Amino acid sequence: MATKSSNIPAIANATGIGWDQWCTRLRAGGADGLTHKAIAELAFTHMGPAVDNPDWWAQSVAVAYEQQIGRRLPGQAQDGTFNGSVSSTVDAQLDTALERWVACVQNRDEFNGCQLSQPARISGSGRWRYWRADFSDGTKTQVDIGLKGEKSSLAINITKAESPEQVSDWKQFWRQILVEFKG
C-alpha cells in the first residue's frame, strides 16, 4: 500500500531523516509487530534535538509507516474510522467568524441527510473558537476558527466516518456550507 505521499516530504524535512531511513529504522525496531503507540515511541527515540515538536512528528511517522505496511488507509484513524477536513480563510476576526458560522448553521434541521444527535457546543480560548457537533450517522464535526493575521482560518474536521466515501460526502456538504457562509 502506498503511503500518503504528501506526508513523506514533510516528515523528511522536519526530522532530517529520509523516508527510506525511517522505514529501515522502524523495521529494525520491530515496528511491524508494534501498536501505533509503540511505533510512535520508537520513532520518538530517533528524533534529533533540532526537531521542533518531536512528539507530533513521531505520531506522523507512525501513521505514515502504518499506511506504508498496509495497516491503515490514508485518512483512517487508529480506531478504524476515517477523518477528513475542509478549510477556508475568512475576512473576519474570531468572534465575528464564529457568530457568522453559528448564524449559518443554527436553524438547519438537516446536515448532509443527518440530524444533530445532541445540541452543538461552542467553546474557545484566546486564539481559537470551536463549534462541535455529533450527528445521527455517528460522525462528528469540529470547526476550528483560528487567527490568521487580520483574518480567521476556518477548518471543518470530520471524524468517526465509517468509510472514505462517507468522508467525501461530508466534505462535499461542508464545502457547500462554506460557500453559503462566505456569501
KALIN-V142604 format. One record per residue. N is the residue number from 1. PHI is phi in radians with two decimals (NA if undefined). Layout:
# KALIN-V142604
n=N phi=PHI
n=N phi=PHI
This chain:
# KALIN-V142604
n=1 phi=NA
n=2 phi=-1.40
n=3 phi=-1.37
n=4 phi=-1.06
n=5 phi=-1.03
n=6 phi=-1.17
n=7 phi=-1.35
n=8 phi=-1.10
n=9 phi=-1.09
n=10 phi=-1.15
n=11 phi=-1.10
n=12 phi=-1.07
n=13 phi=-1.13
n=14 phi=-1.28
n=15 phi=-1.74
n=16 phi=1.31
n=17 phi=-2.17
n=18 phi=-1.18
n=19 phi=-1.08
n=20 phi=-1.06
n=21 phi=-1.15
n=22 phi=-1.03
n=23 phi=-1.06
n=24 phi=-1.07
n=25 phi=-1.12
n=26 phi=-1.21
n=27 phi=-1.05
n=28 phi=-1.09
n=29 phi=-1.53
n=30 phi=1.36
n=31 phi=-1.05
n=32 phi=-1.04
n=33 phi=-1.81
n=34 phi=-1.71
n=35 phi=-1.26
n=36 phi=-0.98
n=37 phi=-1.03
n=38 phi=-1.19
n=39 phi=-1.13
n=40 phi=-1.08
n=41 phi=-1.13
n=42 phi=-1.11
n=43 phi=-1.05
n=44 phi=-1.02
n=45 phi=-1.15
n=46 phi=-1.73
n=47 phi=-1.33
n=48 phi=-1.40
n=49 phi=-1.15
n=50 phi=-1.49
n=51 phi=-1.33
n=52 phi=-1.34
n=53 phi=0.97
n=54 phi=-1.10
n=55 phi=-1.07
n=56 phi=-1.11
n=57 phi=-1.19
n=58 phi=-1.10
n=59 phi=-1.10
n=60 phi=-1.09
n=61 phi=-1.08
n=62 phi=-1.07
n=63 phi=-1.10
n=64 phi=-1.06
n=65 phi=-1.17
n=66 phi=-1.09
n=67 phi=-1.18
n=68 phi=-1.03
n=69 phi=-1.59
n=70 phi=1.50
n=71 phi=-1.45
n=72 phi=-2.55
n=73 phi=-1.52
n=74 phi=-0.98
n=75 phi=1.48
n=76 phi=-1.58
n=77 phi=-1.45
n=78 phi=-1.05
n=79 phi=-1.44
n=80 phi=1.65
n=81 phi=-1.43
n=82 phi=-2.08
n=83 phi=-2.21
n=84 phi=-2.87
n=85 phi=-2.71
n=86 phi=-2.31
n=87 phi=-2.59
n=88 phi=-2.79
n=89 phi=-1.96
n=90 phi=-2.19
n=91 phi=-1.49
n=92 phi=-2.83
n=93 phi=-1.33
n=94 phi=-0.89
n=95 phi=-1.13
n=96 phi=-1.14
n=97 phi=-1.09
n=98 phi=-1.10
n=99 phi=-1.03
n=100 phi=-1.13
n=101 phi=-1.09
n=102 phi=-1.05
n=103 phi=-1.07
n=104 phi=-1.24
n=105 phi=-1.96
n=106 phi=-1.14
n=107 phi=-1.73
n=108 phi=-1.38
n=109 phi=-1.57
n=110 phi=-2.39
n=111 phi=-2.25
n=112 phi=0.94
n=113 phi=1.43
n=114 phi=-2.09
n=115 phi=-1.98
n=116 phi=-1.14
n=117 phi=-1.53
n=118 phi=-2.81
n=119 phi=-1.03
n=120 phi=-1.11
n=121 phi=-2.03
n=122 phi=-2.14
n=123 phi=-2.63
n=124 phi=-2.98
n=125 phi=-2.45
n=126 phi=-1.03
n=127 phi=-1.94
n=128 phi=-2.39
n=129 phi=-2.29
n=130 phi=-2.29
n=131 phi=-2.23
n=132 phi=-2.14
n=133 phi=-2.53
n=134 phi=-1.97
n=135 phi=-2.04
n=136 phi=-1.12
n=137 phi=-1.54
n=138 phi=1.63
n=139 phi=-1.38
n=140 phi=-2.27
n=141 phi=-2.32
n=142 phi=-2.19
n=143 phi=-1.74
n=144 phi=-1.82
n=145 phi=-1.96
n=146 phi=-2.25
n=147 phi=-1.21
n=148 phi=-2.52
n=149 phi=1.20
n=150 phi=-1.53
n=151 phi=-2.02
n=152 phi=-2.21
n=153 phi=-1.69
n=154 phi=-2.17
n=155 phi=-2.02
n=156 phi=-1.82
n=157 phi=-1.81
n=158 phi=-1.80
n=159 phi=-2.31
n=160 phi=1.18
n=161 phi=-1.30
n=162 phi=-1.46
n=163 phi=-2.72
n=164 phi=-1.06
n=165 phi=-1.14
n=166 phi=-1.14
n=167 phi=-1.06
n=168 phi=-1.05
n=169 phi=-1.07
n=170 phi=-1.15
n=171 phi=-1.08
n=172 phi=-1.07
n=173 phi=-1.05
n=174 phi=-1.16
n=175 phi=-1.10
n=176 phi=-1.14
n=177 phi=-1.14
n=178 phi=-1.07
n=179 phi=-1.09
n=180 phi=-1.08
n=181 phi=-1.03
n=182 phi=-1.42
n=183 phi=-1.17
